[in-house]
Amino acid sequence: MRVFITGGTGLVGRRLVARLLERNDQPVILSRNSVQAHARLGHDVEIVEGDPTSAGDWVQAVGSCGAVVNLAGENIFARRWNDEFKNRIRESRVLATKHVVAAIGRAASKPTVLVNASAIGYYGPHADEELTEESAAGGDFLAEACVEWESAARAVESTGVRLVIVRIGVVLSTEDGALAKMLPFFRSFVGGPVGNGRQWMAWVHLDDLVGIVLHAIDHTNVSGVINATSPEPVTNREFSKALGRALGRPSFLPVPVFGLRVRFGQVAEVIASGQRVLPKRTQELGYQFQHSKIDGALADLLKR
C-alpha cells in the first residue's frame, strides 16, 4: 500500500517510515525540503515537495495512496511561548489538517483511511482522575487547539473516508522528546521529579505509538478517537525513580516549578501539570501493547 505522510521527517514519522518499508509498503512523504528529507529518510523513499499548511501541487499525490497519516505540527517545546508562537502551534496543525482533508475530498481515487494525530492535551490539566477517550475537553490553550485540530479532521467523514484520531501522550524515545532531554541530567546525577512529582505522566513507547498508527491503518473496525498512551501511566516521581534505576543513578533532586517557568515560560505549565490518561478504546479495538510497564519500556529504549 502507498501511504501519504505529513510530518514524515519528525521523530514519529521517521520510525513509521521505517516500519512501513519493513513490511513492503510505500511511504510517500510530504516535505518542504526534499534534499533534507532524503538525507533523513534515504533516497529510496518517495518525497513530494510542498507545505501542508497551504495548497499546492502536492495535493495530487494523495489520490495515488491508499492511506493518509497526518502528523504535521509545530513542536510545542521548540521555544518560549508568546502570542505569535502559540498561533504557529495552532495553525501548523489546523491548517495542515484542513488542506489534507481538502486534498482527500478532491481526489478521484480516495484513500480508505485518514489517521490524524492529536494530543492528550485535549483533556487539559487534571489531578488523579482517570481519563479515557470519552472524557470531556479541557479549557486551556492546548485543549482548545486540539478541539479545533480534531474538528478539522472530522470534515473528512463527509467524503466517506474512515477517520482515526490518535491522541498522543508523552512519547518516549532516546532520539528526541522528553526522555532524550532528561537523560543528560540523570546521567550527570542531577535528575529528579518536577515539583512534588505527584502529577501523572501518560507516556507511550515510540514503538507502540507507531504500532497504534499501523493498527489503525490495517483494521477497518478502528475509527473515531483512540488514545496512544500506555495502559499503566505513572506519576512524575515514579517515572523519575524508574529512570534512575535504569541508569543506575540517584533520582531524588526535585526540579522546582518556579525554575522551569523562568527558563521555559508558559510552556512550563505543560511540564508541571499532568493527566492520567488510559487507552480504553485502543485496547477494546484490539491493539496489544508491546511496552505497558515503565521499567521494561525504559530498559528497551536504553539498550539501543
Backbone torsions as a table, in degrees:
resi	resn	phi	psi	omega
1	MET	NA	140.4	171.8
2	ARG	-86.3	130.3	-176.3
3	VAL	-123.7	116.3	179.3
4	PHE	-83.6	128.7	-173.7
5	ILE	-130.2	127.1	165.7
6	THR	-99.0	148.4	-175.7
7	GLY	73.2	24.8	-174.0
8	GLY	-73.6	-14.5	179.2
9	THR	-95.6	-0.8	178.3
10	GLY	-80.9	-177.1	-176.8
11	LEU	-56.2	-52.4	-178.2
12	VAL	-70.9	-42.1	-178.2
13	GLY	-60.5	-41.9	-179.2
14	ARG	-62.7	-42.2	179.4
15	ARG	-69.7	-36.7	177.7
16	LEU	-63.4	-43.3	178.2
17	VAL	-59.1	-45.3	-179.7
18	ALA	-60.3	-43.2	-179.0
19	ARG	-66.9	-39.4	178.6
20	LEU	-63.3	-42.3	179.0
21	LEU	-64.4	-37.9	179.7
22	GLU	-59.7	-33.3	-178.1
23	ARG	-101.7	17.5	173.4
24	ASN	67.3	26.0	167.5
25	ASP	-85.4	167.7	-177.2
26	GLN	-117.6	98.8	176.0
27	PRO	-72.2	137.9	175.9
28	VAL	-119.9	112.8	-168.5
29	ILE	-102.6	128.0	172.1
30	LEU	-89.1	123.7	-178.1
31	SER	-143.4	145.0	175.8
32	ARG	-71.5	-22.0	-176.1
33	ASN	-136.1	101.9	-175.3
34	SER	-67.4	-32.3	179.7
35	VAL	-63.9	-47.9	179.0
36	GLN	-65.9	-37.4	-179.9
37	ALA	-64.3	-43.7	177.5
38	HIS	-63.7	-36.4	179.3
39	ALA	-63.6	-34.5	-178.8
40	ARG	-83.7	-34.2	-170.0
41	LEU	-109.8	-12.9	-177.0
42	GLY	98.8	161.5	-175.1
43	HIS	-87.4	-3.2	177.4
44	ASP	-86.7	-8.8	-178.7
45	VAL	-91.0	134.6	179.7
46	GLU	-76.3	126.6	-179.6
47	ILE	-115.7	132.0	172.2
48	VAL	-111.7	123.8	-176.2
49	GLU	-86.0	133.1	178.7
50	GLY	166.7	170.8	-178.1
51	ASP	-111.4	118.6	-176.7
52	PRO	-66.5	-16.5	-179.4
53	THR	-85.6	2.2	176.4
54	SER	-144.9	154.2	179.8
55	ALA	-70.3	155.8	179.3
56	GLY	-177.5	-175.6	-179.3
57	ASP	-62.8	-19.9	-178.0
58	TRP	-58.5	-26.9	-175.0
59	VAL	-61.7	-23.9	-178.7
60	GLN	-67.2	-25.7	-178.2
61	ALA	-69.8	-23.4	-177.2
62	VAL	-61.7	-37.1	-176.7
63	GLY	-68.3	-13.7	179.7
64	SER	-95.2	6.3	-173.0
65	CYS	-116.7	147.3	179.6
66	GLY	-86.2	-18.3	179.7
67	ALA	-147.2	153.8	176.9
68	VAL	-127.6	133.0	175.2
69	VAL	-121.5	116.5	-176.8
70	ASN	-104.6	103.8	-179.5
71	LEU	-110.9	7.9	-172.9
72	ALA	-65.6	140.0	176.6
73	GLY	166.3	136.9	177.8
74	GLU	-63.5	138.7	175.9
75	ASN	-65.6	120.5	-175.5
76	ILE	-69.1	-16.6	179.4
77	PHE	-100.4	11.8	-175.1
78	ALA	-64.5	-34.5	177.5
79	ARG	-162.8	176.4	178.9
80	ARG	-61.4	144.1	-179.1
81	TRP	-79.7	137.7	162.1
82	ASN	-140.1	-178.0	-176.0
83	ASP	-61.0	-38.9	-179.4
84	GLU	-63.9	-45.5	-177.3
85	PHE	-71.1	-36.5	176.9
86	LYS	-62.3	-35.8	176.7
87	ASN	-66.9	-36.7	176.8
88	ARG	-64.9	-39.7	177.8
89	ILE	-58.9	-46.7	-177.8
90	ARG	-69.4	-50.2	-173.5
91	GLU	-68.6	-33.5	179.9
92	SER	-61.8	-27.2	178.5
93	ARG	-90.4	-51.8	-173.1
94	VAL	-69.8	-47.8	-178.9
95	LEU	-65.3	-41.8	178.3
96	ALA	-59.2	-44.1	-179.0
97	THR	-65.1	-41.4	178.4
98	LYS	-60.8	-41.6	-179.0
99	HIS	-71.3	-36.2	176.4
100	VAL	-63.7	-44.8	179.1
101	VAL	-63.5	-41.0	178.4
102	ALA	-63.5	-40.0	178.7
103	ALA	-63.3	-40.5	177.3
104	ILE	-63.8	-41.9	-179.1
105	GLY	-63.2	-32.4	-178.3
106	ARG	-87.8	-11.9	-175.6
107	ALA	-68.5	132.7	178.0
108	ALA	-67.4	-39.1	174.6
109	SER	-113.7	107.1	-171.1
110	LYS	-85.3	145.7	170.6
111	PRO	-63.1	160.3	-178.3
112	THR	-85.0	-22.0	-174.2
113	VAL	-149.6	143.4	168.0
114	LEU	-114.1	118.2	172.6
115	VAL	-100.7	111.6	-173.0
116	ASN	-112.8	127.7	178.3
117	ALA	-69.4	147.1	165.7
118	SER	-142.8	-162.0	-176.5
119	ALA	-147.9	155.2	177.9
120	ILE	-70.0	-6.4	169.4
121	GLY	-57.1	-17.1	175.9
122	TYR	-52.4	-36.2	-172.8
123	TYR	-82.5	-14.2	-176.5
124	GLY	73.6	171.2	-179.8
125	PRO	-65.5	141.5	179.2
126	HIS	-142.4	167.1	178.2
127	ALA	-94.7	-114.1	-173.0
128	ASP	-96.0	-9.4	-173.9
129	GLU	-67.8	144.8	179.0
130	GLU	-78.2	137.5	-178.7
131	LEU	-118.3	135.1	175.8
132	THR	-123.8	-177.6	-179.6
133	GLU	-60.2	-19.5	-179.3
134	GLU	-88.2	-6.4	-177.8
135	SER	-70.4	153.4	-175.5
136	ALA	-75.0	160.8	177.2
137	ALA	-73.8	151.8	175.1
138	GLY	-81.0	-170.8	-176.7
139	GLY	-124.5	7.3	-179.6
140	ASP	-88.2	-178.2	-175.3
141	PHE	-58.5	-49.0	-177.2
142	LEU	-64.4	-39.3	178.5
143	ALA	-62.6	-45.1	179.6
144	GLU	-64.4	-37.7	177.7
145	ALA	-64.7	-41.1	178.9
146	CYS	-65.1	-39.3	178.3
147	VAL	-60.5	-44.6	179.7
148	GLU	-67.5	-39.2	178.4
149	TRP	-59.7	-49.4	-178.9
150	GLU	-68.2	-35.1	178.3
151	SER	-62.6	-39.0	178.2
152	ALA	-63.4	-38.0	-179.9
153	ALA	-69.5	-36.5	-175.4
154	ARG	-63.1	-19.2	179.0
155	ALA	-62.5	-21.2	-178.5
156	VAL	-69.6	-22.1	-176.9
157	GLU	-64.0	-26.9	179.0
158	SER	-70.0	-14.2	177.7
159	THR	-90.7	-3.1	-178.8
160	GLY	87.1	6.8	179.7
161	VAL	-88.6	134.9	177.7
162	ARG	-66.7	136.2	-178.3
163	LEU	-118.7	131.1	171.8
164	VAL	-124.2	122.6	177.1
165	ILE	-104.5	120.7	-176.3
166	VAL	-106.0	108.7	177.5
167	ARG	-85.6	111.1	-169.1
168	ILE	-93.6	135.7	176.6
169	GLY	-89.4	-156.3	179.8
170	VAL	-76.0	111.2	-174.7
171	VAL	-82.2	125.0	-179.8
172	LEU	-97.6	123.2	177.2
173	SER	-158.9	147.9	175.6
174	THR	-83.9	-6.1	-178.7
175	GLU	-82.3	-36.6	-175.3
176	ASP	-165.7	173.8	176.8
177	GLY	88.6	-165.8	-171.2
178	ALA	-59.6	-48.9	-177.2
179	LEU	-62.5	-44.4	-179.7
180	ALA	-59.7	-35.4	-179.9
181	LYS	-75.2	-28.8	-179.2
182	MET	-78.7	-32.1	-171.4
183	LEU	-53.9	-45.3	-179.1
184	PRO	-59.8	-35.5	-179.8
185	PHE	-69.6	-46.0	179.7
186	PHE	-65.2	-40.1	179.6
187	ARG	-67.4	-22.2	178.1
188	SER	-95.2	13.2	175.6
189	PHE	69.0	23.4	179.4
190	VAL	-125.7	27.3	178.7
191	GLY	-91.1	155.3	178.0
192	GLY	177.8	-179.8	-177.6
193	PRO	-70.9	157.8	175.8
194	VAL	-88.5	124.1	-179.1
195	GLY	60.2	-131.9	-179.9
196	ASN	-80.5	-9.1	176.3
197	GLY	75.5	5.4	-176.2
198	ARG	-85.3	-11.5	-179.0
199	GLN	-69.1	142.6	-175.8
200	TRP	-81.7	146.4	-178.8
201	MET	-122.5	107.9	179.5
202	ALA	-90.5	94.3	-171.6
203	TRP	-101.3	164.4	173.5
204	VAL	-150.5	134.3	174.1
205	HIS	-66.8	139.8	-178.6
206	LEU	-53.6	-40.5	-179.1
207	ASP	-63.9	-35.7	177.6
208	ASP	-70.6	-38.5	177.5
209	LEU	-59.9	-47.4	178.2
210	VAL	-65.0	-37.2	176.6
211	GLY	-61.2	-39.3	178.5
212	ILE	-65.4	-42.1	178.0
213	VAL	-61.8	-45.0	179.3
214	LEU	-65.1	-38.9	177.0
215	HIS	-60.8	-40.3	179.4
216	ALA	-66.4	-37.5	177.8
217	ILE	-66.3	-43.7	-168.4
218	ASP	-80.8	-25.5	-170.6
219	HIS	-112.5	115.1	-175.1
220	THR	-69.3	-15.1	178.0
221	ASN	-79.6	-8.5	-178.8
222	VAL	-90.5	118.6	176.5
223	SER	-154.3	165.5	-179.3
224	GLY	80.0	-155.4	-174.5
225	VAL	-90.0	133.8	170.7
226	ILE	-134.4	145.1	178.4
227	ASN	-91.5	132.2	174.1
228	ALA	-101.7	77.5	177.7
229	THR	-142.8	151.0	177.4
230	SER	-61.1	147.0	175.4
231	PRO	-69.5	-5.9	178.9
232	GLU	-127.6	76.8	176.2
233	PRO	-64.5	160.6	-179.6
234	VAL	-131.9	161.0	172.2
235	THR	-75.9	163.4	178.7
236	ASN	-60.2	-36.3	178.0
237	ARG	-66.3	-42.2	178.4
238	GLU	-64.1	-39.1	178.1
239	PHE	-63.9	-43.4	179.9
240	SER	-61.9	-41.0	177.7
241	LYS	-64.2	-41.9	-179.5
242	ALA	-64.7	-40.9	178.7
243	LEU	-67.2	-39.4	175.8
244	GLY	-61.0	-42.6	177.6
245	ARG	-62.1	-43.1	-177.4
246	ALA	-64.4	-31.7	-177.8
247	LEU	-97.0	-8.4	-174.4
248	GLY	67.4	38.9	-177.5
249	ARG	-127.4	155.0	173.2
250	PRO	-68.5	158.6	-177.8
251	SER	-145.1	42.2	-173.7
252	PHE	-109.8	-6.0	-177.4
253	LEU	-81.5	109.4	-177.2
254	PRO	-71.8	148.2	175.6
255	VAL	-97.9	114.7	-176.8
256	PRO	-67.6	136.0	179.6
257	VAL	-61.6	-36.4	179.3
258	PHE	-58.7	-41.9	179.2
259	GLY	-63.7	-37.5	177.2
260	LEU	-64.3	-40.7	179.9
261	ARG	-64.1	-39.2	179.6
262	VAL	-64.0	-42.5	-175.9
263	ARG	-78.6	-43.1	-170.7
264	PHE	-109.6	-11.2	-179.3
265	GLY	76.3	-146.4	-172.8
266	GLN	-61.5	-31.2	-178.1
267	VAL	-65.2	-16.4	176.7
268	ALA	-59.7	-27.7	179.2
269	GLU	-63.6	-31.4	177.1
270	VAL	-65.4	-39.7	-179.4
271	ILE	-71.0	-38.3	-173.3
272	ALA	-82.6	-17.7	179.0
273	SER	-102.8	179.0	-177.9
274	GLY	-162.7	177.3	179.2
275	GLN	-147.6	140.3	177.8
276	ARG	-98.5	80.5	-172.4
277	VAL	-97.1	134.1	179.8
278	LEU	-116.3	144.8	-179.0
279	PRO	-89.5	59.5	-173.0
280	LYS	-59.6	-56.3	-178.8
281	ARG	-68.1	-34.2	-179.8
282	THR	-56.3	-45.2	179.8
283	GLN	-75.3	-37.9	177.8
284	GLU	-60.5	-30.7	-179.1
285	LEU	-89.6	9.8	166.4
286	GLY	103.6	-0.2	179.5
287	TYR	-77.4	132.4	177.7
288	GLN	-109.4	119.8	-175.8
289	PHE	-71.3	137.2	173.3
290	GLN	-79.5	-32.4	-174.3
291	HIS	-134.8	96.5	-178.8
292	SER	-103.1	-19.7	-178.9
293	LYS	-108.1	138.4	-172.1
294	ILE	-64.2	-38.4	-178.9
295	ASP	-63.1	-44.3	179.0
296	GLY	-66.8	-38.2	179.6
297	ALA	-64.4	-45.3	-179.9
298	LEU	-66.3	-39.9	178.4
299	ALA	-60.7	-42.4	-180.0
300	ASP	-64.6	-43.1	-177.3
301	LEU	-69.1	-39.3	-174.5
302	LEU	-78.1	-17.1	-180.0
303	LYS	-83.2	-9.7	-174.5
304	ARG	-80.5	NA	NA
